[in-house]
Amino acid sequence: MIRPLIVAIDGPSGAGKSTAARALAARLGVPYIDTGAMYRAVGLAARERGILLPISDAEAVTALAAAARIELVPVAGGNRVLLDGRDVSEAIREPEISLYASAVSAISAVRRCLVAMQQRLGQERGGVMEGRDIGTRVFPDTPFKFFLTADAGVRAERRTRELAARGTPQPYEEVLRDMEKRDRDDGSRADSPLTLDDRYVLIDSTSRPLDAVVADIEGRVRKAI
């Protein structure tokens, strides 16, 4: 039986994972799977139910995650995200939802629920998957594991430009503060913290154009297969 190709791209917020993963998937001719969008969708559902940060009712959020129907619909340049049949692709990119995503991802039962969904997607069709724990928890045995990082200030600059382009501008200082908080939260949570093992290829994109990063990853994958 031929195993589907799984390429894992992990790393902190703003490192360029989504841009790199979308471009790499297109080059390799495989699906792009934005696992972070799943946590954002659960975070959005929690906010819409009136659950405030910091989250104190983990059981309520877990019930939301278990009941939610989250679909990643392939479209040109990425995924359209549906939550119970509703297109939330734009809503989940609001700055506040980034904090919700980090908060719900710290709940072990939520992670188990979404990891199971992600594993089913990967096993069904393969793809380039980006997130925080693809190579450590979702598909730890894939031979294609990349950890994409960059200086926090550079990542915040990128995110600030991205938010402005979407019509939801936010001051750089606030973006940097939120990003540093998310880095701390993601790196210190008890279940599946943001980390890497010695089988990852570490790529620092601080001073590298993302097209060069994508070409680097593509070359490594094609050489191996």
N, C-alpha and C positions, 0 to 999 in steps of 0.2 A: 504494500500500500504506500503510495506517495504521500508524504506528509506535506501539508500546505506551508508555503513560505511565510514565516513570521519574522518581521524586523521590529525590534523593540528600540524605541527612542525615548529615554527618560531624561529628566532634568528639572531644574527649578522654573518658576514662572518667568516668562519674558526671555528665555534663552533662545527662542526661535524654533522650538520643537514643532509647533503646528505648521509653520511655513515650510520647514525642512521636510517634515513627514508627508505633507501634501505633494510637494514637488517630487520627492523620492518615489512615492506610490505611483505617480503618473509615469515616471521614467521606467519603473519596473513593470508597469501594467498590472498592478494588484490594487485591492481596495485600500483606502485610507480610513483608519478607525480612530476617531478622537475620543479616547476613553475619558478624558477630563470633562468633556461635554456631558457625560452621564452624571458625574458628581455635581456639575452645575445644574443639571435638570432637577436632581433631587433637592439641591439647595434652593432653587426657585420654588419648587413645590412647598418646601418648608416655610419660606417667607410668605407665600400666598396663603398658607394656613395660619398665619399669624404667629409662627414660632420665631422668637427673637434671639439675637445673639447676645451673650454666649448661650449656646444650646444647653438646656437643662433636662429636656425630656428626650433622651436617646431612643426610648421605645417608640415614641410617636414618629420620630424621623425614620426609624427602621421600618415601621409599618408602611410609611409613605413609599419608601424605596422598594419594598416587597410588592406593593400593589401597583406601582407605576409601570406604565407601558412606554418604555423609552426606545425609540427607533432612530437609527442613523441612516439616513437615506443618501446614497451617493449622488452628488451633483458635480458639475464642473468646478474644480478647485476646492473640493472639500465634502462636507456632510451637511445636510439639512437635518436639524434635530427636532424630532416630534416627541411631545410629552402627552400621552393619552390622546394621540391623534391631532394635537394642536402644535403648530409650528412655533417653537420657542427659540429659534436660531439666534435672533437678535436679543431677546430678553435675557438669555443666560450670559450674555457678554457684558452686562452692566457691572460697574466696579464693585458694587455691594455683593453681587452674586459670587465674585471671586472669594470673598471672605466666607460666604455661606458654604461654598464648595470645599474650602479647607476645613471648615467646622464639621460638616457631615462626613467628610472622608476620614476623620479621626474616630468615628464610631465603628467599632469592629464588625458589628452585625451588618451595617450598611456596606462596608467593604466586601464582606463575604458574598452578599447579594449581587453587587455589581461585578465583582471579579468573576463570578459564575457566568454572568451574561457575556462578559468580555471573552472568556474562554470559549463559549459556544460560538461566538462570532468568528473568532480566529480559527477554530477547528473546522467550521463550515466553509470558509472561503479564503483563509489566510489574509495577509495584508501587512501594511506598515501601521503599527500601533504606537501611539505616543501617550505618555502620562508620567506618573511618578514611580510606579512599581511594576512596569510591564516585564522587565527582565529579572526582577527579584521575586515577584509573586504570581503574576498572571501567566507568563510563559518563561519560567526560569531556565528551561533547558534549550531555548532557542540559541543557535550559535551566533546569531546576529544581534548583538546588544551594544547600544551606543548611548553614552551619557553626554548630553549637550549642556554646556554651561557657559556663563559669561559673567563679567564683573557686574555687581548689583546696580551700579550707576548707569551702565550701558543698557542693562535690561529695563530699568525704569524709563530711560529715554525712549527706547523702542515702544514700550507700552503706552507712554504718554502720546507719542505720535499716532499709534494705532487707535487710541480712544478718540483723539481729535478727528481722525479720518472717519470714524463711525458716527460723528456728531454728538459724542458724549465726552467732551473735554474735561480733564481733571488736572489740577496743578501737579507739576513734577514732584514737588515735595510730598504731596499726599500719596502719589503713586509709589514713590520710593518707600515711604513709611509702611504702606499696606503690603508692599512686596517683601520687605524685610520681616514683617510680622508673619506673612505666609511662609517664608523660608524657615523661620523658627518653628512654626507650628508643624510644617510638613516634616522637618528634620527630627523633631522630638517626640512625635506621636508614638505610642506603644506598638500599634499595629501597622506594619509595612511602612516604616519611615522612609523618607527620601534618602536613598543611599545607593552605593554601587559596590559590586564585587570585582574580583580580579579578572573576570572574563569580559568586562565591558571595555570598549574603546572610548577613552575620554577625549572629548573634543571641545576646546575652548573657542567660542565664536566671538570673543570680545573684539578682536581686530581682524576677523576674517569675514568676507562677504558670505551670505548664506548660500549663494549658488556654488561657491567653492566648497562649502561644507557638504552640500548635497552631492556634489561630484565625488568628493572624498568617500562618503558613505556608499554611494552607488558602486564605485570602483572596488571597494572592499567586498561588497556583497557579490558582485558579478564574478570576481576572482575566485571566491569560495564555492560558487555554484557552477 
